[in-house]
């Protein structure tokens, strides 16, 4: 499940977004904005990867628990 960013941005109007952009531009400067955006993008990618790994581990553990409870079955190490 992705973060509902559109719900957050949808509540902001055009003027609010423009004011936020101008404040960020003043704080970081035009030369730093691409670097800042790149860093945010990398952080979001790492967060998504960690979230996916966590969900995969939860699913694998749940599957192992179900197989363990089933008679005559051995849990596998392969993720589902």
Order of alpha helices (4+ residues) and beta strands (2+ residues): alpha-alpha-alpha
